[in-house]
Amino acid sequence: MAAYLIGQINIMDEELWQQYVDGVRLSLVPYSAEIVFRGRQAAVLAGENDRDLVVVIAFPDRDVVEKWFASAQYQSLIPLRDQAADVVITIYDTY
């Protein structure tokens, strides 16, 4: 069953962030993953959300998400990600 990775993001350094995004795009290819949606928060209708951006990435299943996240290619991008932005990453299974 499909799984979705959700990234909630506050960018601190635009140039570093773009380098990270470029690396992530390349790293997704071997995992048959697809960026479904990228966007900026327009309004909060209920509750609180201090994240400006969101990305939704579709994977074939949760196992594939976890393999991608643990891959050497993605792991090498984490220091860049941590310098570029404050990010919360979660996985959602479909049902």
C-alpha positions, 0 to 999 in steps of 0.5 A, spaced: 500 500 500 502 506 498 505 511 503 507 518 503 512 522 506 510 529 509 515 534 510 514 540 514 519 546 513 521 553 515 527 555 510 533 558 514 538 559 508 535 559 501 541 557 497 543 551 501 535 549 501 535 549 493 542 544 493 538 539 498 532 539 494 536 538 488 539 532 491 533 529 494 530 529 487 536 525 484 535 520 490 528 519 489 529 516 482 531 509 484 525 508 489 520 510 484 518 516 489 514 522 486 513 529 489 506 529 489 505 536 492 510 542 494 506 548 497 507 554 501 502 555 507 496 560 505 492 560 512 491 556 518 484 554 519 484 551 526 490 549 531 497 552 530 502 551 525 509 554 525 511 551 518 511 555 512 512 550 507 510 542 506 512 537 501 508 530 500 512 525 496 509 518 494 512 512 495 510 504 493 510 503 501 513 504 507 518 499 507 521 503 500 520 510 504 525 507 510 530 504 505 530 511 501 531 515 508 536 510 510 540 510 503 547 513 503 545 518 498 539 521 502 543 520 509 549 524 505 544 530 504 542 530 512 547 535 514 545 540 508 538 539 510 539 541 517 543 547 515 538 549 510 532 548 514 528 546 520 524 540 518 519 535 521 519 529 516 513 524 518 510 518 514 503 516 513 500 509 510 494 509 506 488 505 508 
